[in-house]
Amino acid sequence: MMSRCLRLQQYEFAFDDVNPPVHAWAVKKVFKATGPPRERDTQFLARCFQKLMLNFTWWVNRKDPRGKNIFSGGFLGLDNIGIFDRSKPLPIHGELEQADGTAWMAFYCVIMLDMALELAEVDPTYEDMASKFFEHFIHIMDAINSAGQGEGLWDEQDGFYYDFIRTDSGTSIPLRVRSMVGLIPLFACLVLEGKRVKKLTGFWKRTEWFMVNRKDLFGRVAYMTSSEDGLGNFLLGIPTEKQLVRVLGYLLDEEEFLSPYGIRSLSKKHKDHPFVVHLNGDEYSVPYVSGESNTHLFGGNSNWRGPIWLCVNFLLIEALDRYYFFYGKRLRVECPVGSGQQMTLREVACELASRLIKLFLPGPDGKRPCHGDSKRYAEDPFWRDLVLFYEFFDGDSGRGCGASHQTGWTALVVNCLMMKLGMRHAGLAWRYDPVE
């Protein structure tokens, strides 16, 4: 429910906190489920688009404190992932600039752009809105990567995205925690097919102007020409190809993020090397904890310092397939790192889906990783086929943790099964296609 101040309310115990702005993503999925291409409920999409526009404006006005397209947001659904509660004032004078907050807004932008292009095909007045979101995304993409000006959130030395503290004295403190915070920038990507956008003459005219007159910004947009029709595709994505490969080097490393059962929320590197920082004489640290939380942040009943969460894993799988749609078989990466095995990004997406599926499959001993060492679920004929949809899973063993009935995002494992079986679903199809 949207309040009169245009924000979407959060939990009853913390109305001022904000969750990631994924409502537009959900609307687009529902829209795609309303029918085959060109027979879908565009009236539903238009009604939602108008309300989402208001909420997007709220984010821009309230969560970009310096007006430079670098966003905060605080909590953002990741509970204890930070070195301190990100929803509360900092322990020093300054502002926290969040890689995930900025990336979520870029993600919001490309989904709204995709919606506007969809609506513009039946109503040209939406072409202006498409141009607005296109240009806004370019500005966010430039801001998060502007390491050369000391303003961005990309660390060239490490090849990763981090949160930064900008102090009142003008210094910048990078919080070098390798966590899901630095992987979320991969989510924000969209392929604009030349044959689609060039039919929208108003949008294409403004895009061409931007290409010619703002080369300082447009230079980061990847462009590829098809030899078949001579029309090019544009990739709107936060990382360049080089940056993407560097981040994937961490994501696909079994000593970092890659677990036998999916992608961890915090690099395993921090098990032996916790991140530690001293602020105002106090020490703050983030260690790797594979299962239940060892802190009391947000009640202590969830943990983003190591476990596997299906919600963000699924968004990673979707993003990898979007990148594959653009780069194709040309771009291959080593998966797992050190194996010598080269995979396309679609093959990487399938590999991650397979690892998530393993959470729920019986092993040779009859035990499903999600049920841990429970003999009842492994041996009792009345219990062994009852599978619980846990909230999150141990980053090492795959044991289910938290609520045992999280049938919302954890049920996304069904989409992973569909992916492996080559099946499709109108709303949550795993294989990316801008038209479908």
GIMOJO-V177898 format. One record per pair of residues at least 4 apart in sequence whose C-alpha atoms are under 7 Angstrom apart, sorted by sequence separation. I is the first residue (numbers start at 1). GAP is how many residues later the second one is. D is the distance in Angstrom with one decimal. If there is no record, write none. Layout:
# GIMOJO-V177898
I,GAP,D
I,GAP,D
This chain:
# GIMOJO-V177898
2,4,5.8
3,4,5.6
10,4,6.8
11,4,5.5
22,4,6.4
23,4,6.2
24,4,6.2
25,4,6.4
26,4,6.3
27,4,6.1
28,4,6.2
29,4,6.4
30,4,6.6
35,4,5.7
36,4,6.3
41,4,6.6
42,4,6.0
43,4,6.2
44,4,6.3
45,4,6.0
46,4,6.4
47,4,6.8
48,4,6.1
49,4,6.1
50,4,6.8
51,4,6.6
52,4,6.0
53,4,6.3
54,4,6.4
55,4,6.5
56,4,6.4
57,4,6.1
58,4,5.9
59,4,5.3
60,4,5.8
64,4,6.9
75,4,6.1
82,4,6.7
98,4,6.1
99,4,6.0
100,4,5.9
101,4,6.5
102,4,6.4
103,4,6.1
104,4,6.0
105,4,6.1
106,4,6.4
107,4,6.3
108,4,6.2
109,4,6.1
110,4,6.0
111,4,6.2
112,4,6.1
113,4,6.2
114,4,6.3
115,4,6.2
116,4,5.9
117,4,6.5
119,4,5.9
120,4,4.6
126,4,6.3
127,4,6.3
128,4,6.3
129,4,6.4
130,4,6.1
131,4,6.1
132,4,6.1
133,4,6.0
134,4,6.5
135,4,6.4
136,4,6.3
137,4,6.0
138,4,6.1
139,4,6.1
140,4,6.2
141,4,6.4
142,4,5.9
146,4,6.8
147,4,5.9
155,4,5.6
166,4,6.5
167,4,5.4
178,4,6.6
180,4,6.2
193,4,6.3
194,4,5.8
195,4,6.8
200,4,6.0
201,4,5.9
202,4,6.5
203,4,6.1
204,4,6.1
205,4,6.4
206,4,6.2
207,4,6.2
208,4,6.3
209,4,5.9
210,4,5.2
211,4,5.9
214,4,6.0
215,4,5.4
226,4,5.3
239,4,5.2
240,4,6.0
241,4,6.3
242,4,6.4
243,4,6.2
244,4,6.1
245,4,6.2
247,4,6.4
248,4,5.8
249,4,6.3
253,4,6.1
254,4,4.5
258,4,6.2
259,4,5.7
269,4,6.1
270,4,4.3
278,4,5.4
279,4,6.5
289,4,6.8
296,4,4.2
303,4,6.7
309,4,6.3
310,4,5.9
311,4,6.6
312,4,6.2
313,4,6.3
314,4,6.3
315,4,6.1
316,4,6.1
317,4,6.4
318,4,6.4
319,4,6.3
320,4,6.2
321,4,6.2
322,4,6.8
323,4,6.1
324,4,4.8
327,4,5.8
335,4,6.6
343,4,5.6
344,4,6.3
345,4,6.2
346,4,6.3
347,4,6.1
348,4,6.3
349,4,6.3
350,4,6.2
351,4,6.4
352,4,6.4
353,4,6.2
354,4,6.4
357,4,6.7
362,4,4.9
363,4,5.4
368,4,6.9
374,4,6.4
375,4,5.6
376,4,5.0
380,4,5.7
394,4,4.6
406,4,6.0
407,4,5.1
412,4,6.7
413,4,6.3
414,4,6.3
415,4,6.1
416,4,6.4
417,4,6.2
418,4,5.9
419,4,6.1
425,4,4.7
2,5,5.6
3,5,6.2
10,5,5.1
35,5,4.8
64,5,6.1
80,5,6.8
120,5,6.5
146,5,5.8
147,5,4.6
155,5,5.5
166,5,5.9
167,5,6.4
192,5,6.9
225,5,6.1
226,5,5.8
239,5,5.4
251,5,6.8
252,5,6.5
253,5,5.4
254,5,5.9
258,5,5.0
259,5,6.4
270,5,6.5
278,5,4.5
295,5,5.6
343,5,6.1
362,5,5.0
363,5,6.1
379,5,6.1
393,5,5.2
394,5,5.0
418,5,4.8
424,5,5.1
2,6,4.5
3,6,6.8
9,6,6.0
34,6,5.3
64,6,5.9
120,6,4.7
146,6,4.3
147,6,6.7
154,6,5.9
155,6,6.0
166,6,4.7
198,6,5.5
225,6,5.7
226,6,5.7
250,6,6.0
251,6,5.0
252,6,5.2
257,6,5.4
258,6,6.4
277,6,5.9
278,6,6.2
334,6,6.2
335,6,5.8
362,6,4.3
371,6,6.7
377,6,5.1
378,6,5.1
393,6,5.3
394,6,6.4
418,6,6.6
1,7,5.9
2,7,6.5
10,7,6.4
34,7,6.2
64,7,4.6
119,7,6.2
120,7,5.5
145,7,5.0
147,7,5.9
154,7,4.5
165,7,5.7
166,7,6.5
197,7,6.2
211,7,5.8
225,7,3.9
250,7,6.4
251,7,5.9
257,7,4.9
276,7,6.9
277,7,5.4
293,7,5.8
334,7,5.4
335,7,6.1
361,7,5.3
376,7,6.3
377,7,4.2
393,7,4.5
394,7,6.9
1,8,6.5
10,8,6.1
32,8,6.9
63,8,5.4
64,8,6.4
144,8,4.5
145,8,6.2
147,8,6.9
153,8,5.6
154,8,6.5
164,8,6.5
165,8,5.0
224,8,5.3
225,8,6.3
276,8,5.6
277,8,6.4
293,8,6.7
334,8,4.5
335,8,6.4
360,8,5.5
376,8,6.9
392,8,6.1
393,8,5.4
10,9,6.8
31,9,6.7
63,9,5.4
143,9,5.7
144,9,5.1
145,9,5.4
153,9,5.6
164,9,5.5
165,9,6.4
223,9,6.6
224,9,5.4
257,9,6.6
276,9,4.3
293,9,6.1
333,9,5.3
334,9,6.3
359,9,6.6
360,9,6.4
392,9,5.4
31,10,6.5
63,10,5.9
116,10,5.6
117,10,6.7
144,10,6.6
153,10,6.4
164,10,4.4
223,10,5.8
224,10,6.6
257,10,4.8
275,10,5.3
276,10,6.6
292,10,6.7
293,10,4.9
332,10,5.8
333,10,5.5
359,10,5.2
360,10,5.9
390,10,5.2
391,10,6.2
392,10,6.3
75,11,5.6
116,11,6.8
153,11,6.7
163,11,6.2
164,11,5.8
223,11,4.7
256,11,4.4
257,11,6.4
274,11,6.4
275,11,5.1
292,11,6.0
332,11,5.0
333,11,6.6
359,11,5.3
367,11,4.7
390,11,6.0
391,11,5.2
419,11,6.1
74,12,4.4
75,12,5.2
162,12,6.5
163,12,5.5
222,12,5.8
223,12,6.4
256,12,4.7
274,12,5.5
275,12,6.5
332,12,4.5
366,12,5.4
390,12,6.4
391,12,5.1
74,13,4.1
116,13,6.3
117,13,5.9
162,13,6.0
221,13,6.9
222,13,5.1
255,13,5.9
256,13,5.5
274,13,4.3
331,13,6.1
332,13,6.6
390,13,5.6
391,13,6.2
31,14,6.4
116,14,5.0
162,14,6.0
221,14,6.2
255,14,6.4
274,14,6.9
390,14,4.1
162,15,6.9
221,15,6.0
290,15,7.0
291,15,7.0
329,15,5.8
389,15,5.5
390,15,5.8
391,15,5.0
271,16,5.7
289,16,5.6
290,16,4.5
291,16,5.8
388,16,5.8
389,16,5.2
390,16,5.5
113,17,5.0
270,17,5.3
271,17,4.5
288,17,5.5
289,17,5.2
290,17,5.2
388,17,6.4
389,17,5.4
270,18,5.0
288,18,5.6
389,18,5.6
162,19,7.0
391,19,6.7
113,20,5.3
162,20,5.6
220,20,6.9
268,20,6.0
390,20,6.8
112,21,6.8
113,21,6.2
161,21,4.4
324,21,5.3
389,21,5.8
160,22,6.2
266,22,6.5
324,22,5.7
389,22,6.8
72,24,6.6
109,24,5.6
321,24,6.5
72,25,5.3
320,25,5.7
321,25,5.2
71,26,6.0
72,26,5.1
320,26,6.5
70,27,6.5
71,27,6.1
110,27,6.8
372,27,4.7
24,28,6.8
73,28,5.7
109,28,5.7
321,28,6.5
369,28,6.6
370,28,5.5
371,28,5.7
72,29,5.2
320,29,6.0
369,29,5.1
370,29,4.3
371,29,6.1
71,30,5.3
72,30,6.9
369,30,5.4
370,30,4.6
71,31,4.6
106,31,5.7
70,32,5.5
317,32,4.9
106,34,6.3
195,36,6.3
194,37,5.3
194,38,5.0
266,38,6.9
193,39,6.8
194,39,5.1
265,39,5.5
266,39,5.0
267,39,6.8
359,39,5.9
193,40,4.6
265,40,5.9
266,40,4.5
192,41,5.6
193,41,6.5
265,41,4.9
191,42,6.7
192,42,5.0
264,42,5.3
265,42,5.7
191,43,5.7
192,43,6.4
264,43,5.4
265,43,6.0
191,44,4.6
264,44,4.7
190,45,5.9
191,45,6.2
263,45,5.9
189,46,6.9
190,46,5.1
262,46,6.4
189,47,5.3
190,47,6.5
6,48,5.9
7,48,5.6
189,48,4.1
6,49,5.2
188,49,5.8
189,49,6.8
188,50,6.3
263,50,6.3
7,51,6.3
6,52,6.0
186,52,6.7
185,53,6.2
186,53,6.9
99,54,6.1
18,55,6.4
19,56,6.9
20,56,5.2
357,56,6.2
18,57,6.4
19,57,4.3
20,57,6.6
356,57,6.8
17,58,6.1
18,58,5.6
19,58,5.2
357,59,6.8
357,60,6.9
99,62,6.3
99,63,5.7
353,63,5.1
99,64,5.2
98,65,4.6
97,66,5.7
98,66,6.7
97,67,5.3
96,68,5.9
97,68,6.2
96,69,4.6
17,70,6.8
69,70,6.8
70,70,7.0
95,70,5.7
96,70,6.4
350,70,6.8
69,71,5.2
94,71,6.6
95,71,5.3
94,72,5.4
95,72,6.4
131,72,5.9
70,73,6.4
94,73,3.9
130,73,6.9
69,74,6.1
70,74,6.5
93,74,5.8
94,74,5.0
93,75,5.9
127,75,6.2
128,75,6.7
131,75,6.9
142,75,6.5
127,76,5.2
42,77,6.8
110,78,6.8
110,79,6.8
138,79,6.7
107,80,6.5
110,80,6.3
100,81,4.9
103,81,6.2
107,81,4.2
99,82,6.1
100,82,6.8
103,82,4.7
106,82,5.7
254,82,6.8
21,83,6.6
99,83,6.3
252,83,5.8
253,83,5.8
309,83,4.9
20,84,6.4
24,84,6.7
100,84,5.7
159,84,6.7
252,84,5.3
253,84,4.9
308,84,5.7
309,84,6.7
100,85,6.6
103,85,6.5
180,85,5.0
252,85,5.8
307,85,6.3
308,85,5.0
25,86,6.2
179,86,5.7
180,86,6.2
307,86,5.3
308,86,6.4
21,87,6.5
24,87,6.3
159,87,5.7
160,87,5.9
179,87,4.2
307,87,4.8
308,87,5.5
24,88,6.8
159,88,6.3
178,88,6.2
179,88,6.0
249,88,6.8
307,88,4.3
178,89,5.7
306,89,5.6
262,90,5.7
235,91,6.8
262,93,5.2
261,94,4.3
262,94,5.1
260,95,5.9
261,95,5.0
141,97,5.2
261,97,6.2
177,98,6.1
261,98,6.0
311,98,5.2
310,99,6.1
311,99,6.9
302,100,6.2
310,100,5.5
301,101,6.4
291,102,6.9
310,102,7.0
291,103,4.4
290,104,5.1
291,104,6.7
290,105,4.7
290,106,6.2
325,107,6.8
292,109,6.6
291,110,6.8
321,110,6.5
322,110,5.7
321,111,6.0
318,112,6.4
187,128,6.5
187,129,6.2
189,130,6.8
264,131,5.6
187,132,5.3
190,132,6.9
186,133,6.7
191,135,6.7
259,136,6.2
259,137,6.3
261,137,6.1
92,187,6.7
91,188,6.7
92,188,6.5
91,189,6.9
83,201,5.8
83,202,5.8
83,203,5.7
80,217,5.8
79,218,7.0
79,219,6.1
80,223,6.4
81,223,5.1
80,224,6.0
81,224,5.7
79,225,6.7
78,226,6.2
33,393,4.6
32,394,5.9
33,394,4.2
32,395,5.0
30,397,5.8
29,398,4.7
37,398,6.8
29,399,6.3
37,399,5.9
